[in-house]
Amino acid sequence: MKSLLFKSLLSLVAAVLFVGCAALRTSSTPSSNVIQASIDLVGIEDDKVEITITPPPMKVESTVFYIPQIVPGTYEYSNFGRFVEDVKAFDKKGNEMELISLDQNSWEIVKPKKLAKISYKVNDTFDGPDGQEIYPMGGTDFQEGEVYLLNLHSMIGYFEDMKESSYKLSVSSPKDLEAFTSLTALSISDSLDVFNAERYFHIIDNPILYSKPNAVSFDLDEIKVGLAIYSPSDVHQATDYQPAIEEMMKAQKVFLGDANDTPSYDILLHLMNMDALQYFGGMMGALEHHTSTTVVFVDAMGAGELTQSLVDVVSHEFFHTLTPLNVHSEEIHNFEYNRPLMSQHLWMYEGTTEYFANLFQINQGLIDAPDFYNRMMEKITLAQRYDDTMSFTEMSAGIVDEPYQANYGNVYQKGALINMCLDILIREKSGGSKGILWVMKNLAEKYGKEKPFKDEDLIPEIVAMTYPEVGAFFETHVVGTTPIDYDTYFAKVGLISGEVDSPLRSIIFANSTQLFFSPQPNAEGELQFVVNQLNASIEAMGMQVGDVLLGMEGERFPEINQENGGKINALLTPSIGWEADKIVSFTVARDGEELELSGKVGTPTATAKGLLEDPAAAESTVELRKAWLYN
C-alpha cells in the first residue's frame, strides 16, 4: 500500500520506512440515481477549492455526510475533514439548511428529504493546516494555474448508506492543463472534464493529476501503461523514464505470469521542490491504487537516482494488483472510511508486495545476487528498530492505534522478511518447485477482485495448501511473538554471514541507517558535527574520523539545535539526488586547520555484515538457492 522512501530527521538518523496518459475511456451516461460532484480549479480563492455535492432525492429521515477519517493503503488516522471548511447545505430553493457538525469528519443533515446540494471549500495538504501530517503521495497540491494533485479522498465525501451509489464528477480546470487519471471519462474539453465512478470507492481509488502535458503512454502486451510527470523545473521528462518503466513492467508481467490481468496501469509522478520536501520532513514515496499509483519525489533528484527510485517504488505499488486487489479480506473489500476495522494480514498486503518488488528484480536479471542479498540484510537491520516480539497479526489488526502504529514501518522490513522465510521454507519442502508466489497465484485464482476471504481463514488455508512446517512458522513467528533466526533460513540456501561492501543510498551515510557524522559537544559544550565513521567515497576524498564537519557544498551548518533542524535538513537532503559523477565538497576542521575536501560522489559503499554464498554448500543446497532466486 503506501511505500515510504526517505525521511531525514534532526536526530540525524535516516529512516527508510518507506495513469493519466492512458487513453481516456468512455462509457454510457450513469443512471438518475447518481451523485453529482463538482470541483472548481479555476475559481480558487485563498488557495482553497470549491466543492459541490448534489445527491439524488433522499427518502430517509436523517443522514450523515462524511469526509474519510482513514483510507485504504494508509493504515493511520488522516482525518481529511480537517482540510474542509465552510460546509453548507441548501434546499431546492437555495435556502441554507440546518447542518450539525458531529466531528471534524462528519455532518448530520437534519432534513435530507429537502436537500438539494452540499458545498464546502477544501485546503490542500501541501500547505494546509497540519498538512505535513499527511503523506504527500496521499495528499493534495493546489498551485493555481500550475499543477493540481487531486487525491480525491481528501476532497469528495459520501453520504451514509450511499457508498455504493455511482458518482458523476465534473472538474473545471485551466485551459492549458491536462487531466491524467485512470477514472472513466464521459467527456473531455479544454476547460471542463466529466468523469464517471461506479461507486464511492472508485472516486477515491482514482487520483487525478492536472498539469501541462508531460506524459507517455505505451502498450505492454495486454496492458496499457501511462506515465505522467509534473516537474517544477521541467528537467524531468516522461520520455526519459519510459525505457526504465517499460523494462521494469515487462519483467513484472513475466514474473507474475497469469496472476496479473490488469488491463491498464497509470503512474502519476508529482515532483516537489525542496521547500515542500522540508515541509514534509523529507518524506517521499508512493500510494497504490487498483489501476494507478501516485508518486511524490523531489525535483532535485538526478536522473539516475530518480530512475532507480521509480523502479523500486512503482514496482512495489504495481505488485499490489496481486494483493490486495486480487487477494483481500472482507475488512478490505468492505472498507469503512470512518469506522475502520483492520485486517490481520499486513504481512501479506505489504510484506508480500515488498518482497516481490525485490525478488522479481533478481529473478528477471535487473539486479545481481549480491544486490538482492544486501537488500535483505538491510531489511534485517532496519527491522531491529521495531519491536521484534510483537505479534504481526495482532499489530496488523490494531495498526491505527498505539503501540502498533509506531511499528507500522516494520511491514516493509520484517513483513518482507517473513515472506522470504516462507518462500525458502516452501521451496525446501517442495523440492524447489513451489514458493510464496505459487501460493499467491492460487489464492488469486480462488478469490479475485470481488470475492474476499474471511480474515481468520487465510493462514489455515495457506497451511492446507502447503506443509505443516509452514503452519508452525506462522504460529511461532507471525501470530506468535518469537523473533526469526534468519541465519537458519539462509543456511537452507547456502548463504553464510561475512563482510561485504554494502552500497549506501547517499554519500552522507556511513552504513544503512546512520550518517557518517553525529552531533557531539566540544570543550565549550557547543554541539558540532564530528566524523565518526567513513564510507568509501568520503574516505577517498581524504575525510578522517575525528574531523569536525563545518559545511557542505560551500554552505556552513548553522548552530546545531532544534530550531535550526529545518535549515540543517535543507543542506543534507540534496545529497539523495547526487549523481555518481558529481564533484562535491565538504568543509572540515582538523587539528585547528580548516580544510576543503572534494571529489566525485561515486558509488558510496561501506564494509558491513552481509551474505556470502558458501563455497562449501552441498549441490542440493545450491540448486535450492537457484530455485528460490530464479524459478
C-alpha distance (Angstrom), angle and dihedral (degrees) to the residues before:
residue distance angle dihedral
M1 . . .
K2 3.70 . .
S3 3.80 115.0 .
L4 3.75 122.0 -162.3
L5 3.76 122.0 -156.2
F6 3.78 114.1 -178.3
K7 3.78 138.8 1.3
S8 3.81 122.6 177.9
L9 3.81 116.1 -158.2
L10 3.82 134.1 -170.5
S11 3.80 87.5 -116.9
L12 3.81 82.7 68.0
V13 3.76 93.5 -131.6
A14 3.80 108.6 128.9
A15 3.78 117.2 -138.7
V16 3.77 127.9 -158.8
L17 3.73 104.4 -160.6
F18 3.20 96.2 147.3
V19 21.82 163.7 -138.6
G20 3.08 127.5 62.0
C21 3.74 104.5 123.9
A22 3.77 93.6 53.2
A23 3.78 111.3 111.6
L24 3.80 108.8 -82.6
R25 3.76 110.3 -116.1
T26 3.78 125.7 -140.1
S27 3.78 128.9 -142.1
S28 3.74 139.2 176.8
T29 3.80 120.4 -78.2
P30 3.83 111.5 -84.8
S31 3.77 121.9 -112.3
S32 3.80 125.5 -89.7
N33 3.80 89.4 -99.3
V34 3.79 89.0 76.2
I35 3.79 129.1 125.9
Q36 3.79 110.8 -130.1
A37 3.81 115.8 -144.6
S38 3.78 127.2 179.7
I39 3.80 133.2 -169.8
D40 3.80 121.5 -164.4
L41 3.81 111.4 -153.7
V42 3.80 92.4 165.3
G43 3.79 103.0 56.8
I44 3.79 96.1 51.0
E45 3.80 115.1 160.7
D46 3.80 124.1 -169.5
D47 3.82 89.4 -8.7
K48 3.81 91.1 -61.1
V49 3.79 127.3 125.4
E50 3.82 121.7 -139.7
I51 3.82 115.6 -129.3
T52 3.80 126.9 -169.6
I53 3.81 124.1 -169.6
T54 3.82 118.5 -167.6
P55 3.83 114.8 -173.8
P56 3.80 127.2 -163.8
P57 3.83 115.4 -102.1
M58 3.80 111.1 -61.6
K59 3.79 126.1 -141.9
V60 3.80 99.3 -173.0
E61 3.80 124.2 104.0
S62 3.80 94.1 -131.5
T63 3.78 138.2 3.3
V64 3.78 141.4 172.8
F65 3.80 129.3 -126.9
Y66 3.80 114.2 -145.1
I67 3.78 139.4 -163.3
P68 3.83 107.7 -163.4
Q69 3.77 120.8 -92.4
I70 3.80 91.1 -165.3
V71 3.80 133.9 6.4
P72 3.82 133.4 -158.4
G73 3.78 115.3 -80.0
T74 3.80 98.3 24.1
Y75 3.82 102.7 79.2
E76 3.77 94.1 -160.3
Y77 3.78 140.2 82.7
S78 3.81 107.0 -90.8
N79 3.82 99.3 167.5
F80 3.80 94.2 -156.9
G81 3.79 89.5 -174.5
R82 3.80 88.5 80.9
F83 3.81 88.0 73.3
V84 3.82 91.2 56.0
E85 3.80 123.4 85.8
D86 3.78 141.7 166.4
V87 3.82 93.6 33.1
K88 3.81 111.2 -174.6
A89 3.80 136.1 174.6
F90 3.81 123.8 -150.9
D91 3.79 135.3 -168.3
K92 3.80 125.7 -137.5
K93 3.81 91.6 -85.6
G94 3.79 92.2 54.8
N95 3.79 94.4 -105.9
E96 3.78 116.6 144.1
M97 3.80 113.2 -112.1
E98 3.77 132.0 -149.8
L99 3.78 113.2 -86.2
I100 3.81 123.5 -179.1
S101 3.79 119.4 -153.3
L102 3.82 107.0 -138.7
D103 3.80 96.8 179.0
Q104 3.79 136.6 -32.6
N105 3.82 91.8 -69.8
S106 3.83 104.5 39.3
W107 3.81 141.4 53.0
E108 3.79 127.1 -170.3
I109 3.81 116.2 -135.1
V110 3.79 105.4 -146.6
K111 3.81 99.4 -159.7
P112 3.81 106.7 20.1
K113 3.82 93.7 170.5
K114 3.81 87.5 72.3
L115 3.81 95.3 43.9
A116 3.80 116.5 122.7
K117 3.82 100.7 166.4
I118 3.78 147.7 -21.1
S119 3.79 122.2 -136.2
Y120 3.78 131.8 -172.3
K121 3.80 143.1 151.8
V122 3.79 125.6 -113.1
N123 3.80 129.3 -151.2
D124 3.79 117.9 -149.9
T125 3.78 119.1 -115.8
F126 3.81 93.6 -131.8
D127 3.79 89.9 76.9
G128 3.82 105.0 -3.8
P129 3.81 126.5 114.6
D130 3.81 109.7 -56.9
G131 3.80 87.9 -9.9
Q132 3.79 92.6 145.7
E133 3.82 87.2 68.8
I134 3.82 89.8 66.5
Y135 3.80 117.7 78.8
P136 3.82 104.7 -111.3
M137 3.81 92.9 -130.3
G138 3.80 88.2 58.1
G139 3.79 95.7 43.5
T140 3.78 141.4 76.1
D141 3.79 133.0 -103.4
F142 3.80 122.0 -164.6
Q143 3.80 112.3 -171.9
E144 3.76 103.2 166.8
G145 3.79 112.3 -117.7
E146 3.81 91.2 -9.1
V147 3.82 112.8 68.9
Y148 3.80 139.9 -20.6
L149 3.79 121.1 -163.4
L150 3.80 105.9 -166.3
N151 3.77 117.8 -167.9
L152 3.78 91.8 176.4
H153 3.81 96.2 -153.4
S154 3.81 88.0 79.2
M155 3.80 93.0 47.4
I156 3.81 112.5 34.0
G157 3.80 120.9 57.6
Y158 3.79 134.5 -165.0
F159 3.80 137.7 -136.8
E160 3.77 123.6 -117.6
D161 3.82 111.5 -89.2
M162 3.83 90.7 5.4
K163 3.81 101.8 90.9
E164 3.81 89.3 112.6
S165 3.82 93.6 55.8
S166 3.78 116.8 107.7
Y167 3.81 121.5 -112.3
K168 3.77 132.7 -142.0
L169 3.80 108.3 -158.4
S170 3.80 121.3 -163.3
V171 3.80 119.5 -169.4
S172 3.81 123.5 -168.9
S173 3.79 108.0 -156.4
P174 3.83 141.4 171.3
K175 3.79 111.5 -82.0
D176 3.80 96.7 -120.6
L177 3.81 94.9 52.4
E178 3.78 123.7 85.5
A179 3.81 129.1 -150.8
F180 3.80 118.2 -121.5
T181 3.79 113.4 -171.3
S182 3.78 144.6 121.2
L183 3.82 91.6 -125.3
T184 3.79 114.2 120.1
A185 3.81 109.6 -102.5
L186 3.80 122.1 -138.7
S187 3.79 93.1 -178.8
I188 3.80 137.7 -8.3
S189 3.80 128.7 -159.6
D190 3.80 136.7 156.4
S191 3.81 92.3 -93.5
L192 3.83 108.6 19.0
D193 3.79 128.9 43.3
V194 3.80 122.5 -175.5
F195 3.80 122.0 -160.8
N196 3.78 135.6 -176.0
A197 3.80 127.2 -140.8
E198 3.80 122.4 -174.2
R199 3.81 93.0 -144.0
Y200 3.79 140.9 -13.4
F201 3.79 92.5 -82.3
H202 3.80 89.9 62.0
I203 3.81 90.6 53.1
I204 3.79 92.4 58.2
D205 3.81 94.1 35.2
N206 3.80 93.6 61.9
P207 3.82 114.6 59.3
I208 3.80 121.1 -168.3
L209 3.79 129.6 -139.3
Y210 3.81 115.9 -161.0
S211 3.79 111.2 -165.8
K212 3.78 143.0 125.0
P213 3.80 110.3 -68.8
N214 3.81 111.1 -78.0
A215 3.77 104.7 140.3
V216 3.78 146.6 116.3
S217 3.78 131.7 -156.5
F218 3.79 125.9 -164.9
D219 3.80 140.3 164.3
L220 3.79 124.7 -118.6
D221 3.79 105.7 -169.2
E222 3.82 102.0 -69.4
I223 3.80 98.7 -7.0
K224 3.79 127.0 82.6
V225 3.80 112.6 -146.9
G226 3.79 126.2 -162.2
L227 3.80 130.1 -170.4
A228 3.82 120.5 -172.0
I229 3.81 121.2 178.8
Y230 3.77 133.6 -166.0
S231 3.80 109.3 -162.4
P232 3.85 116.3 176.5
S233 3.79 90.3 -153.7
D234 3.82 95.1 40.1
V235 3.81 86.5 -130.2
H236 3.80 94.9 120.1
Q237 3.79 114.1 65.6
A238 3.79 123.8 -171.8
T239 3.80 92.2 -130.4
D240 3.81 89.8 61.5
Y241 3.80 92.0 59.8
Q242 3.79 99.4 40.4
P243 3.84 94.6 91.4
A244 3.81 93.4 54.4
I245 3.82 93.5 45.2
E246 3.78 90.9 45.7
E247 3.81 93.0 50.4
M248 3.80 91.5 46.0
M249 3.79 96.2 49.5
K250 3.78 93.7 44.1
A251 3.79 87.5 55.2
Q252 3.80 91.7 47.4
K253 3.79 92.2 51.3
V254 3.81 90.9 51.2
F255 3.81 90.3 47.5
L256 3.82 93.7 49.4
G257 3.78 96.3 39.3
D258 3.79 113.1 178.1
A259 3.82 90.6 -8.5
N260 3.79 88.1 85.9
D261 3.79 120.1 67.4
T262 3.81 99.5 156.9
P263 3.84 107.9 143.3
S264 3.82 94.9 -159.8
Y265 3.76 140.6 8.8
D266 3.78 127.3 -168.4
I267 3.81 128.4 -163.2
L268 3.80 118.1 -156.9
L269 3.81 108.6 -166.0
H270 3.81 115.6 -168.7
L271 3.80 112.2 -173.7
M272 3.80 113.0 -160.0
N273 3.77 130.4 -158.5
M274 3.79 124.2 -112.2
D275 3.81 93.6 -96.5
A276 3.81 90.3 58.8
L277 3.79 90.9 45.9
Q278 3.80 90.0 54.2
Y279 3.80 90.5 46.6
F280 3.81 88.9 58.2
G281 3.80 93.1 44.8
G282 3.80 93.2 -111.2
M283 3.80 93.4 -53.2
M284 3.80 118.2 156.1
G285 3.79 134.4 156.7
A286 3.79 143.8 96.8
L287 3.79 142.0 -75.5
E288 3.77 118.8 -145.4
H289 3.77 128.1 -133.8
H290 3.78 128.3 -179.8
T291 3.80 96.2 -95.8
S292 3.79 102.7 8.8
T293 3.76 145.2 28.0
T294 3.79 135.3 -144.8
V295 3.80 113.3 -138.9
V296 3.80 126.4 -170.0
F297 3.80 122.4 -169.6
V298 3.79 133.5 150.3
D299 3.79 119.7 -86.5
A300 3.82 91.2 -136.1
M301 3.81 91.2 70.7
G302 3.76 115.7 116.2
A303 3.79 118.0 -118.3
G304 3.81 93.5 -106.3
E305 3.80 94.7 49.4
L306 3.80 92.1 45.6
T307 3.80 91.6 48.9
Q308 3.82 93.5 53.6
S309 3.80 91.5 43.1
L310 3.80 90.3 52.7
V311 3.79 91.6 49.2
D312 3.82 93.1 49.4
V313 3.80 97.6 42.7
V314 3.80 102.5 34.7
S315 3.79 91.2 46.5
H316 3.81 88.1 56.4
E317 3.79 91.3 50.3
F318 3.81 93.8 46.4
F319 3.81 91.0 53.2
H320 3.79 86.7 61.3
T321 3.81 84.7 77.1
L322 3.82 83.2 77.3
T323 3.78 96.8 44.2
P324 2.96 130.1 45.1
L325 3.83 91.4 4.9
N326 3.81 96.1 58.8
V327 3.81 100.5 14.9
H328 3.81 116.4 42.0
S329 3.79 142.6 129.7
E330 3.78 130.3 -111.8
E331 3.82 89.0 -99.9
I332 3.81 89.9 61.6
H333 3.80 95.7 39.7
N334 3.81 93.8 51.4
F335 3.78 96.8 34.4
E336 3.79 116.3 -174.1
Y337 3.80 108.4 -145.8
N338 3.80 95.4 -168.2
R339 3.80 102.8 25.8
P340 3.79 101.6 38.0
L341 3.78 122.7 -162.3
M342 3.79 110.5 -174.3
S343 3.81 131.2 -148.7
Q344 3.82 125.0 -118.3
H345 3.78 93.4 -130.5
L346 3.78 111.6 82.2
W347 3.81 85.4 125.9
M348 3.83 83.1 73.4
Y349 3.83 106.6 30.1
E350 3.79 93.0 50.8
G351 3.80 104.8 9.0
T352 3.81 97.9 52.1
T353 3.78 90.4 42.0
E354 3.82 93.4 51.3
Y355 3.80 91.7 45.1
F356 3.81 91.9 51.9
A357 3.83 90.4 47.3
N358 3.80 87.1 63.2
L359 3.81 101.0 32.0
F360 3.80 95.1 53.6
Q361 3.81 90.6 57.0
I362 3.82 93.1 59.7
N363 3.82 91.0 36.4
Q364 3.81 91.8 55.3
G365 3.79 98.0 37.9
L366 3.81 98.6 -107.5
I367 3.82 91.4 123.5
D368 3.80 133.2 17.5
A369 3.79 128.6 -113.3
P370 3.85 96.9 -99.4
D371 3.82 89.4 53.9
F372 3.80 90.9 51.8
Y373 3.81 91.7 47.2
N374 3.82 90.1 50.1
R375 3.79 90.4 51.9
M376 3.79 92.0 53.2
M377 3.80 92.0 46.6
E378 3.80 90.2 50.1
K379 3.79 88.8 54.2
I380 3.80 89.8 52.7
T381 3.81 89.4 52.2
L382 3.80 93.3 47.2
A383 3.82 92.8 45.1
Q384 3.80 88.4 60.6
R385 3.81 88.5 71.9
Y386 3.77 90.1 69.2
D387 3.80 135.4 63.0
D388 3.80 102.6 -78.3
T389 3.80 92.5 -170.2
M390 3.81 95.7 57.2
S391 3.80 115.8 113.5
F392 3.80 106.2 -112.7
T393 3.79 94.3 -147.5
E394 3.80 91.5 47.9
M395 3.80 90.4 48.1
S396 3.81 91.1 50.0
A397 3.80 94.4 51.2
G398 3.81 91.3 49.6
I399 3.81 98.7 33.5
V400 3.82 97.3 126.4
D401 3.81 91.8 60.1
E402 3.79 135.3 54.9
P403 2.95 139.8 -59.1
Y404 3.79 85.5 23.3
Q405 3.82 98.7 50.6
A406 3.82 90.6 60.6
N407 3.82 87.5 58.3
Y408 3.80 95.8 49.3
G409 3.82 94.0 107.3
N410 3.79 88.7 64.1
V411 3.80 91.2 73.5
Y412 3.82 87.0 76.2
Q413 3.80 93.1 45.2
K414 3.81 113.2 32.4
G415 3.81 89.3 20.5
A416 3.81 89.5 63.0
L417 3.81 91.3 42.8
I418 3.82 91.4 52.7
N419 3.80 87.7 57.2
M420 3.80 92.1 45.9
C421 3.80 90.4 55.1
L422 3.82 92.2 45.1
D423 3.79 89.3 49.5
I424 3.80 92.9 52.0
L425 3.82 92.3 44.0
I426 3.81 93.9 50.2
R427 3.82 90.4 45.4
E428 3.80 90.0 51.9
K429 3.80 94.7 49.0
S430 3.82 93.6 44.7
G431 3.79 95.9 46.2
G432 3.78 90.5 -109.7
S433 3.80 97.0 -57.0
K434 3.82 99.0 106.2
G435 3.79 136.0 40.2
I436 3.79 141.8 159.7
L437 3.83 90.9 -69.7
W438 3.82 88.5 58.4
V439 3.82 88.4 52.3
M440 3.81 92.7 50.1
K441 3.81 92.9 47.1
N442 3.79 90.6 53.9
L443 3.78 92.4 47.6
A444 3.82 90.9 49.0
E445 3.79 90.9 51.2
K446 3.80 91.8 51.0
Y447 3.80 98.2 43.8
G448 3.81 117.0 19.2
K449 3.79 131.1 168.7
E450 3.80 98.5 -41.7
K451 3.81 103.6 35.4
P452 3.82 114.9 72.4
F453 3.78 124.4 -167.6
K454 3.80 126.0 -128.9
D455 3.78 108.8 -100.0
E456 3.80 95.7 -129.0
D457 3.83 92.6 49.3
L458 3.81 100.7 58.4
I459 3.79 102.1 81.4
P460 3.85 94.5 43.9
E461 3.80 88.4 50.0
I462 3.81 92.6 51.8
V463 3.80 90.5 48.3
A464 3.81 90.3 50.3
M465 3.82 88.7 52.4
T466 3.80 93.3 49.6
Y467 3.81 134.3 17.4
P468 3.84 140.8 -46.3
E469 3.82 88.8 -113.1
V470 3.79 88.6 62.9
G471 3.79 88.8 55.5
A472 3.80 90.3 50.8
F473 3.81 90.0 51.5
F474 3.80 92.3 51.6
E475 3.78 92.9 45.8
T476 3.80 93.1 48.3
H477 3.81 104.8 36.2
V478 3.82 108.8 19.0
V479 3.78 106.0 31.4
G480 3.78 89.7 21.0
T481 3.79 129.6 60.6
T482 3.81 103.6 -122.5
P483 3.84 114.0 121.0
I484 3.80 116.4 -122.1
D485 3.82 120.2 -108.0
Y486 3.80 96.4 -140.7
D487 3.82 93.5 -173.7
T488 3.82 88.1 67.3
Y489 3.80 90.5 60.7
F490 3.80 95.0 40.7
A491 3.80 88.8 53.8
K492 3.81 89.9 57.1
V493 3.84 88.6 64.1
G494 3.80 97.5 38.3
L495 3.80 100.8 -99.9
I496 3.79 123.7 139.3
S497 3.79 134.4 -175.8
G498 3.78 120.1 -98.3
E499 3.78 144.1 134.4
V500 3.80 116.3 -70.1
D501 3.79 137.7 169.8
S502 3.79 101.0 -102.5
P503 3.84 117.7 -158.6
L504 3.81 116.0 -126.0
R505 3.79 127.5 -143.2
S506 3.82 92.9 -130.9
I507 3.78 139.9 10.1
I508 3.81 90.7 -113.8
F509 3.82 91.5 67.7
A510 3.79 127.5 90.6
N511 3.79 94.7 -170.1
S512 3.79 137.3 -7.3
T513 3.80 94.4 -70.4
Q514 3.82 109.5 22.5
L515 3.77 138.4 62.4
F516 3.80 119.3 -123.4
F517 3.81 90.6 -111.8
S518 3.78 136.6 41.3
P519 3.82 136.0 -165.1
Q520 3.81 112.2 -93.0
P521 3.82 131.0 167.6
N522 3.80 119.7 -110.7
A523 3.81 125.3 -144.7
E524 3.81 90.2 -76.4
G525 3.79 92.0 50.7
E526 3.82 94.0 -108.5
L527 3.78 116.4 139.0
Q528 3.78 117.3 -116.4
F529 3.78 133.4 170.9
V530 3.81 109.3 -104.7
V531 3.82 122.8 -169.4
N532 3.80 107.6 -122.5
Q533 3.82 102.8 161.3
L534 3.79 135.7 25.5
N535 3.76 138.2 -145.0
A536 3.80 126.0 -156.8
S537 3.81 95.7 -99.1
I538 3.80 99.2 50.5
E539 3.80 91.3 40.1
A540 3.81 88.4 56.0
M541 3.82 88.2 54.9
G542 3.79 90.5 56.7
M543 3.79 99.9 -100.3
Q544 3.80 114.1 157.4
V545 3.78 134.3 -162.4
G546 3.80 107.3 -99.6
D547 3.81 95.4 35.0
V548 3.80 114.6 134.3
L549 3.80 109.4 -128.1
L550 3.81 108.8 -138.9
G551 3.79 101.5 171.7
M552 3.80 150.3 -34.5
E553 3.76 133.5 -118.2
G554 3.80 93.1 1.7
E555 3.81 94.7 -51.8
R556 3.80 123.9 111.8
F557 3.77 124.3 -136.0
P558 3.81 112.9 -114.1
E559 3.78 121.5 -127.8
I560 3.80 107.5 -54.9
N561 3.78 107.6 -113.4
Q562 3.79 140.7 114.6
E563 3.80 93.2 -91.5
N564 3.81 92.0 57.6
G565 3.80 94.6 47.5
G566 3.80 92.8 107.8
K567 3.80 93.1 50.4
I568 3.80 91.6 48.8
N569 3.80 91.5 49.1
A570 3.80 89.3 49.1
L571 3.81 89.3 59.2
L572 3.81 94.5 45.0
T573 3.80 102.4 41.1
P574 3.85 99.6 68.3
S575 3.80 88.4 65.6
I576 3.81 89.9 76.8
G577 3.80 88.4 69.5
W578 3.79 99.5 45.5
E579 3.79 113.2 124.6
A580 3.81 121.5 -135.8
D581 3.82 94.7 -106.9
K582 3.82 95.5 48.8
I583 3.81 115.5 117.8
V584 3.81 109.5 -135.3
S585 3.78 133.5 179.4
F586 3.81 136.8 -147.9
T587 3.79 127.4 -164.1
V588 3.80 113.6 -142.9
A589 3.79 138.9 171.5
R590 3.82 117.3 -135.8
D591 3.80 126.3 173.7
G592 3.78 91.6 -17.3
E593 3.81 93.3 -50.3
E594 3.80 127.1 109.8
L595 3.81 114.9 -134.0
E596 3.81 136.1 -173.0
L597 3.79 112.1 -144.0
S598 3.77 120.4 -171.9
G599 3.77 142.2 167.1
K600 3.79 144.9 125.4
V601 3.79 119.8 -50.1
G602 3.78 88.8 -131.7
T603 3.80 116.7 166.9
P604 3.81 105.4 -44.5
T605 3.79 113.2 -140.1
A606 3.79 135.6 167.9
T607 3.76 133.3 -164.9
A608 3.79 109.0 -103.1
K609 3.78 143.0 155.0
G610 3.75 106.3 -79.5
L611 3.77 145.6 150.9
L612 3.78 125.5 -78.4
E613 3.77 129.4 -174.8
D614 3.80 107.2 -109.5
P615 3.83 108.3 -121.9
A616 3.80 88.9 -157.0
A617 3.82 94.4 54.7
A618 3.79 116.4 128.8
E619 3.78 117.6 -106.2
S620 3.81 91.1 -113.8
T621 3.80 89.6 54.7
V622 3.81 91.7 50.6
E623 3.80 89.8 49.5
L624 3.81 90.0 51.7
R625 3.82 89.4 51.6
K626 3.81 90.5 51.8
A627 3.81 90.6 49.6
W628 3.82 90.3 49.8
L629 3.79 95.1 50.3
Y630 3.80 104.5 31.2
N631 3.83 111.2 23.5
